Amino acid sequence: MFSTGALSRSGSDRAHHFGDSVHGRDLIVRRTGSKDAKVEVMVFGVIHGNETAGKAVIERLRRDRPPHKVELWTVLELNPDGVAAHKRQNAHGVDLNRNFPQGWKRQGSPGSTYYSGPNPASEPETRAAMRLIKHVRPDVTIWYHQQMNLVDHSHGADGDLVHRYADVANMRVDTIPLLPGTATRWQNHHMRHRSAFVVELPAGSLAQKATRLHAQAVIATGRLAAGS
């Protein structure tokens, strides 16, 4: 399912191709850390093409080796076509965070803000993310969005993990109403005893200090999940 390529760093770091965008751009996940780690943490930098601040956190995480008990799986961009076009949606005009099957509801039309797509998981990026998540079965998954400046206590996520992230990143915790077809709703429904939640970064790009804090928050959350 995954094709593996060599990376610039040695050891157990690997890049895996896990799918393609509508326009054929590679979807790549990078694994960092020990294969025998106690906890798997997955982080998605971009799902909406006009919300790209999370990329800085991914790049920081990829430079720093995680603690022994934590293995990181980082995706810089799940929506590279949207990033290239500076648009929220993918190349079919679909909001990928309304396209996951759990609670899916037909919304909007192509290019509208929350267009759900014609069917659940109609988009190649959505299906690729689902395959990846099912393959890895991460204990913790963090999805970066903008621009509400909060950590969402997503329905079904472990509150201790959510609050640990928020404490380290110096952010507030709030609960965004349950929305149709979101990635976290799908994950938390189908993978019980694992937690997926959204971090809503502030508008604009992240300063270096903020980027460092968010990377530390990811690691702290992974440590907590590992019981350390």
Protein Blocks (a to p, Z undefined) as FASTA:
>chain_A
ZZcdddfbecjbdcddfbdcfkopacddddedjfkbfbdcdddfblbfklcklmmmmmmm
mmpccdfklccdddfblclmlmmnopabdfkopafklmbfghpacehjehiaklgbjbeh
kbfklmmmmmmmmmnopabdcddddfehpadddehiafklmmmmmmmnopacddddddeh
iaklmmmmmmghiacddddddehjddfklmmmmmmmmmmmmmmmnoZZ
